[in-house]
Amino acid sequence: MSTEPTQPSLTERRKAATQLEIARAAAALFAERGPDGTTAEDIAQRAGVALRTFYRYFRSKQDAVGPLLSGGAERWRSLLAAAEPGDAFAEVLERAVTEAFRMPGGDADEQLGWTRGLLRAAERDPALRAVWYRVNQDSEERLLPVLARLAGEGADPLEVRLAAAAATGAVRVALESWAATDAPTDGPGSPAELAVRCLHELMGGMRLFRG
């Protein structure tokens, strides 16, 4: 039986593209007017979709930015999924998180710019903050089987679960800390640098990380 990952269908790719277009429209309007000054109708109009299409994908205007906030986590999981069990756990995590934040061309600056604006807006908007927390919870749950495979069959399930929670928390804290500053997207003070630092602080005492 083939173990190759299933490629998304054309319909799935179109759905993802539409969701991302709506998310970008929502983020742009939040930056211009703030969440309170933006309606779902505004977002649908900016994205060029019908309002019923908006509600087919999202429950609320704040929920619409979820695809932008979860993009980095998806790249990180993909990079980790490509690693081989038995590789040094700490090195794999650090390399993957660094690469996830370093997208080709200007994509990193654009993506992280959206994230910075949304995290700053979330400080004043509980519903938007709830979306951010939900994105991180979902990321942790999706990361767990990826780390379990990397840790190997003999790994303690509790340690693997704790590693997934700590790794997700490290990236979350790194992004929140970076978003509160005017630090660049690369180099000192960048999300990648802060994420690696947070990984060491949160996971340095774990056997998986030391192994």
Protein Blocks (a to p, Z undefined) as FASTA:
>chain_A
ZZbdcdddfklmmmmmmmmmmmmmmmmmmmmnojklpcfklmmmmnopafklmmmmpmbf
klmmmmmmmmmmmmmmmmmmmpcehiafklmmmmmmmmmmmcghjllmmmmmmmmmmmmm
mmmmmklmmmmmmmmmmmmmmmmmmmmmmnopkbcfklmmmmmmmmmmmmmmmmmmmmmp
ccdfedehiaklmmmmmmmmmmmmpmklmZZ
